[in-house]
C-alpha cells in the first residue's frame, strides 16, 4: 500500500514516528518486526482506509 501511494520508507517512517529501519524490517518477511495495532490505526488514517485492510481474512497457518 505504501508503494501504491508513492511513499518512500523514509516518508512513511516520519508519518508513523518510527525509524527508517523499522519500516524496512516490518516490510521484510524475514524479520520478526511487525506493525502493532497503533501502527495499523495510523496507517489506516494515512492511507484513508479501514484497519481491516491490513488484517488477513483468514489466519495464517
Secondary structure, DSSP 8 states (H G I E B T S, - for coil): -TTTTT--HHHHHHHHT--HHHHHHHH-TT-S----HHHHHHHHHHTTS-GGGGS-SS---
